[in-house]
Amino acid sequence: MFAPVTAGSALLLAAWAMSGCASGPRYVRPADPTQTQYLPPANAPLTGISGPAAAAPHVTLGNGPPQRWWTLLGSADINDLVMRALQNNHSLAAAQAHLAAAREHLRAARGAWYPQIDAVAGAQRTRFGATALGPLAKDFPPFSAYTAGAEVSYDVDLFGGTRSHVEQAGASAQYESAQLEAVALTVTGNVVIEALQIAALRAQIRVADQIVADDEHTLALIRAAQEAGAVSAMDVLSAQSQVDHDRTLLPPLHQELSAARDALAVLIGAPPSDGTVTDVDLDALKLTDDLPLAMPSELVRRRPDIGAAEAQLHAASATVGVATANLYPSFTLTARLGGEGLLGGGPSETAWNLLGGVTAPIFHGGALKAERRAAQDEYQAAFAIYQQTVLNAFGQVAAALQALGNDADFLNAQQRALDSAGASMVLTQQAYAAGNAGYLQVLDAERLHQQAQLGLVQAASQRYIDVVKLVLAAGGRTDIPNGLSRFQR
């Protein structure tokens, strides 16, 4: 025999029935890209790139670079600079604190899944009037009473509102985690690039110093030749002008070097006045023979900007769930158990009550449905941003791959320019010594040789910088080792 259906049980049954279709959407992460290459097959330099002197790295697609991607440059000094930055950089410390706060917010949101227990107490002074006791009120004295006990409340999450709030908090923590990875990657990338720029500037300064020294040596020879009557004063003035011109190369290079050292000091968390920046020697760098990059399907899991965009997409999905749950009733169960009695003494008795409450929207002027439609529109916007972020990442990798191939061609061209300029300078100097060429021809030959020397240094350093940019774009990651940063909690 069936038990009679009460109004309360009927309400609960109806709520459970509606919950199957009223809860918000379940988040499903976007599908992985189907591409297997970043460039058209005819343009993809994935079989090795030739270069002068040292062999260029072979580029392969797989799981991506190692966690400590900067070790691909083979420099102990760069390794030390990066580890110091990971330990002391304040932007990284702020990102860690944001992540810690987001995780605490997630823990707080999860607390709504459990019953809430609170201590409750109260005291009152009462005198009953005729409304309550009629003629007997004048014979009933004022009294003081108390109540004390515990109250338990629980929100029945039939329509997924609490679940969606927890999802929002989880997506925020996911976003802050991706932001921490992005900051760590930015900091380490900037440290390595600044170190490479310092190495390049130091190499250019060495070349410029040698150019000035050669100019001064030539000037001394021409002055001696003038004293012997072999050349005119015009040749001396031309040589002096060349020395003065080439000396102008040095102050801008020294300024750039100072600025780069200051920027690197800030990145590693040290005041520039400490002078603790370690200079890297360009000639001491040695690229790995194999440069591992992430496949497109793996890249979307490794790039922190894509991870942040996906976290925002997840949060937008959870917002749709919250807005959907707001369209339906909310149910709350409350129970209270405690003692009550008179403050003046007397026996204390145990009292309890149990309450079930429901709040259901009836008319809000269309606001709730409009908010749900707005949340759905925001989800579509977040999805479009995610897709654009993925495309931008692929474009950056493609551009970096092209740059790596062009750098090899540029380096080859600069090496050939230096060889031919050097040979031309030697022949022109010999012709001048034999009286078969004017000094202006010598100056032109020397100027081409100097430009080729500086160009070769710039091409070599740009190649290293473009390798770093490629690794960062194509799946480089920087996880902070446990216990490394002094800011970790």
Summary of the structure (lengths in Angstrom):
residues: 489
radius of gyration: 37.7
end to end distance: 61.7
largest distance: 141.0
contacts: 1512
relative contact order: 0.17
helix: 62%
strand: 12%
